[in-house]
Amino acid sequence: MITINKTQEISRFYEIVGSNIRKHRNIGQLSLQALGDALGLTKKTIQRYETGEIKVDMDRLSEIAVALNVEFAALLEGTETMLGAEPRVAELVQLPVAGKLSFHNDDLQVREIKGYEATPKDWIKEGECFYLQARDDSMSSAGIAEGDLLLIQKQDKVADGEIAVVLVNGEPVLRRVYCQGDHFILLSDNVKLSPIIREARASYGSEIRFVGRVLKSIATY
């Protein structure tokens, strides 16, 4: 049974965490709406995190730390002696931000690395991952804006409807992928852009090559 004192301590824990989120959001000059957009959440949800009205789990807190460009521990400042144990701190890995992509035989080459991004290891379930910057607004309805960082998991096959990066005539495009018969259909969420339709067998040649699927999109400002 959780005692009244323990319940109060838990509530206080989330109030402090929420206050830290608000502090670093203000330091970064982000509005509630901007932070919500970066995380795929509503403005109201961010506001409720900041007041402690709803509990933010540690995985979500890791995402907030990345969006605010602060250390995870900064959002836990002041909670070190609470709840009898320190919360789990997300393990981070450094992933490259690709400038260019190409294939050498069947191996994807990540070239002209622009830098590295600290990334919670929990975001990477399997395989090799890297970042690529969105070059247009082709997936704007999915919440991906031009300039956003895309976390890509390398794979040469994707399920119908998944958002993937595909090399078309050597140029990376961001599309939802569908397979109909012996054709791939690459659809943009932007109605102004026409579908790209290619024969499936072409994916094994030089015309189109699958790079990988999008795991996350991180808004940039």
C-alpha positions, -999 to 999 in steps of 0.1 A, spaced: 0 0 0 13 35 -9 12 58 21 -1 94 20 35 106 25 48 85 -4 19 97 -26 28 133 -18 64 126 -25 55 111 -59 34 141 -67 62 165 -57 87 145 -79 66 152 -110 60 188 -101 98 193 -98 104 175 -131 76 196 -148 92 228 -134 126 218 -149 109 212 -183 93 246 -182 126 262 -171 146 247 -199 119 253 -225 119 290 -215 157 291 -217 155 277 -252 128 302 -261 104 275 -272 66 279 -269 44 251 -255 32 246 -291 67 243 -305 78 217 -280 46 198 -285 51 198 -323 87 185 -318 74 156 -298 41 149 -316 21 160 -286 -5 187 -280 3 220 -263 -21 210 -235 -1 178 -228 31 197 -225 14 222 -201 1 193 -180 36 178 -178 50 211 -166 24 215 -139 28 178 -128 -8 172 -135 1 141 -155 31 119 -149 58 119 -176 75 85 -179 113 83 -183 113 74 -220 92 104 -228 114 125 -205 144 114 -226 127 126 -257 119 159 -241 156 163 -231 167 157 -267 141 182 -280 153 208 -255 189 200 -262 197 195 -225 212 166 -206 186 141 -192 199 147 -157 190 185 -160 153 176 -161 158 156 -128 176 183 -109 162 185 -74 148 150 -73 180 131 -64 170 121 -29 133 114 -37 115 81 -41 143 62 -24 162 57 -57 175 77 -86 153 73 -117 168 53 -146 190 76 -167 188 69 -204 219 55 -220 230 76 -250 248 67 -282 263 90 -308 248 86 -343 261 102 -375 241 129 -394 246 119 -431 253 145 -457 251 121 -486 240 85 -492 251 61 -519 254 24 -525 286 5 -532 275 -29 -546 248 -37 -521 262 -18 -492 247 15 -481 274 42 -476 268 71 -452 290 99 -465 300 134 -458 290 132 -421 278 166 -408 282 157 -371 268 134 -345 236 134 -324 233 120 -288 205 96 -290 187 75 -263 196 39 -269 160 29 -262 151 46 -296 171 20 -314 155 -14 -313 178 -32 -337 201 -28 -367 222 2 -377 208 37 -375 218 72 -386 203 107 -391 193 124 -423 179 159 -426 145 163 -443 151 182 -476 115 192 -484 79 192 -471 69 160 -488 57 145 -455 44 176 -439 10 160 -430 30 134 -410 45 162 -389 79 162 -408 90 196 -418 119 206 -441 151 206 -420 139 182 -394 163 154 -383 151 120 -393 163 89 -374 167 62 -400 170 25 -395 189 9 -424 169 -18 -441 163 -27 -478 126 -37 -472 98 -18 -456 61 -27 -448 33 -11 -468 25 24 -455 57 29 -437 76 62 -442 110 54 -457 140 71 -474 145 58 -509 172 67 -534 156 75 -567 181 80 -595 207 86 -567 187 112 -549 171 106 -515 133 111 -513 110 107 -483 78 88 -490 53 63 -478 60 30 -496 34 7 -511 38 -24 -532 11 -33 -558 19 -63 -579 52 -58 -595 54 -20 -588 64 1 -559 44 33 -553 61 60 -534 35 85 -520 40 119 -505 16 133 -478 18 166 -497 -9 165 -523 11 189 -545 36 161 -552 29 133 -577 33 97 -568 66 80 -579 59 46 -595 86 22 -604 89 -15 -612 98 -36 -582 127 -52 -600 142 -18 -605 150 -17 -568 177 -42 -574 193 -21 -601 204 15 -600 171 34 -604 156 30 -569 172 16 -537 156 14 -503 178 31 -476 156 25 -445 125 34 -426 120 65 -404 119 57 -367 115 93 -354 115 129 -366 131 156 -344 120 192 -351 147 218 -356 144 255 -350 
